Amino acid sequence: MLLAVPLPGVPRLGAGSEIRVATPDLRVVYLALRVTDRGLAVIRPPRAFVPGQPVAVLVRVGRRVFVFPGRAARGDVVLFLPQGRASLKRILAEVYRLYWREDGPVFRSRERRREVPGAPRPGHRRRP
């Protein structure tokens, strides 16, 4: 089972923080995301990577940059942290409340979404 623990040294991911998935030598960037007030936004179009291939995950918070080793997985990245193996998707969702979906240009954050009382939920129809 993959863990969902905070990234070592990264207390929170505020607006302007960036997350990049790259080759271990940092020459090729597969995915680049920026934290906004609305959630995660894609900085550049994602490039395909092969599941099982070694990657480096770079997290920039302010002027500090943290680098974590990992392996590409189908639709996710498995990080090798001191606590054990962890899922980048689960960490973003469960620890930082940022949700990574592959089907759109903006990745929503449930914590940052404003809900209007009495308004219908997306995809929900009111009965007349």
C-alpha positions as CSV (number, residue, x, y, z in Angstrom):
1,M,0.0,0.0,0.0
2,L,1.3,3.4,-0.9
3,L,1.4,6.1,1.8
4,A,-0.1,9.6,1.8
5,V,2.3,11.5,4.0
6,P,3.4,15.2,3.8
7,L,6.4,15.7,1.6
8,P,9.5,16.1,3.8
9,G,10.3,19.8,4.4
10,V,7.1,20.9,2.5
11,P,4.6,22.1,5.1
12,R,2.0,23.5,2.6
13,L,1.7,24.3,-1.1
14,G,0.4,27.8,-1.5
15,A,-0.5,29.7,-4.7
16,G,2.5,30.0,-7.0
17,S,4.1,26.8,-5.9
18,E,5.1,24.5,-8.7
19,I,5.3,20.7,-9.1
20,R,7.3,19.2,-12.0
21,V,7.9,15.6,-13.0
22,A,11.1,15.2,-14.9
23,T,13.8,12.7,-15.8
24,P,16.3,12.1,-13.0
25,D,18.9,14.3,-14.9
26,L,16.2,17.0,-15.2
27,R,16.6,17.3,-19.0
28,V,13.0,16.4,-19.9
29,V,10.0,17.7,-18.0
30,Y,7.0,15.4,-18.3
31,L,4.5,17.4,-16.3
32,A,4.5,20.9,-14.9
33,L,1.8,22.1,-12.6
34,R,1.3,25.4,-10.7
35,V,-0.8,25.8,-7.6
36,T,-3.4,28.6,-8.1
37,D,-6.3,29.9,-6.0
38,R,-8.5,27.5,-7.9
39,G,-6.3,24.4,-7.7
40,L,-3.7,23.0,-10.0
41,A,-3.1,24.5,-13.4
42,V,-1.0,22.9,-16.2
43,I,2.0,25.1,-17.0
44,R,2.9,23.2,-20.2
45,P,1.2,20.3,-22.0
46,P,2.1,17.0,-20.4
47,R,4.4,14.5,-22.2
48,A,3.9,10.8,-22.0
49,F,6.2,8.8,-19.7
50,V,6.6,5.0,-19.5
51,P,5.3,3.3,-16.3
52,G,8.3,2.0,-14.3
53,Q,10.7,4.6,-15.6
54,P,12.7,6.6,-13.0
55,V,11.7,10.2,-12.5
56,A,12.4,13.1,-10.2
57,V,9.6,15.2,-8.7
58,L,10.6,18.9,-8.2
59,V,8.5,21.0,-5.8
60,R,9.2,24.7,-5.7
61,V,7.7,26.6,-2.8
62,G,8.8,30.3,-2.9
63,R,12.5,30.2,-3.5
64,R,13.1,26.8,-2.1
65,V,13.2,23.7,-4.4
66,F,12.7,20.2,-3.1
67,V,13.6,17.1,-5.2
68,F,12.2,13.7,-4.6
69,P,13.1,10.5,-6.4
70,G,10.4,8.3,-7.8
71,R,9.1,6.0,-10.5
72,A,6.4,6.7,-13.1
73,A,3.2,4.6,-12.6
74,R,0.1,4.5,-14.7
75,G,-1.6,7.9,-14.1
76,D,0.6,8.6,-11.0
77,V,4.1,8.8,-9.7
78,V,5.4,6.6,-6.9
79,L,7.8,8.6,-4.6
80,F,10.5,7.0,-2.6
81,L,10.4,8.9,0.7
82,P,12.1,8.2,4.1
83,Q,8.8,6.9,5.4
84,G,8.3,4.5,2.4
85,R,6.8,4.5,-1.0
86,A,4.1,7.1,-1.5
87,S,1.6,8.1,-4.3
88,L,2.0,11.7,-5.5
89,K,-1.7,11.8,-6.4
90,R,-2.7,10.7,-2.9
91,I,-0.3,13.1,-1.2
92,L,-1.7,16.0,-3.3
93,A,-5.3,15.0,-2.6
94,E,-5.2,13.9,1.0
95,V,-2.5,16.1,2.5
96,Y,-2.6,19.3,0.4
97,R,-6.2,19.1,-0.9
98,L,-5.1,19.4,-4.5
99,Y,-6.7,17.0,-7.0
100,W,-4.9,15.8,-10.1
101,R,-7.2,14.7,-12.9
102,E,-5.8,13.9,-16.3
103,D,-8.9,14.8,-18.3
104,G,-8.7,18.6,-18.2
105,P,-6.4,21.6,-18.4
106,V,-7.2,22.7,-14.8
107,F,-7.0,20.4,-11.8
108,R,-9.5,21.5,-9.2
109,S,-9.0,21.8,-5.5
110,R,-12.1,20.9,-3.4
111,E,-10.9,23.1,-0.6
112,R,-10.7,26.2,-2.8
113,R,-14.0,25.7,-4.7
114,R,-16.8,28.0,-3.5
115,E,-20.2,26.5,-3.2
116,V,-23.4,28.5,-3.3
117,P,-26.1,27.3,-0.8
118,G,-29.1,25.9,-2.7
119,A,-27.3,25.8,-6.1
120,P,-27.4,22.5,-8.0
121,R,-24.2,20.5,-8.0
122,P,-22.4,20.1,-11.3
123,G,-24.1,17.4,-13.4
124,H,-27.1,17.4,-11.1
125,R,-30.6,18.3,-12.4
126,R,-33.3,19.7,-10.3
127,R,-36.7,18.1,-10.6
128,P,-39.5,20.5,-11.6
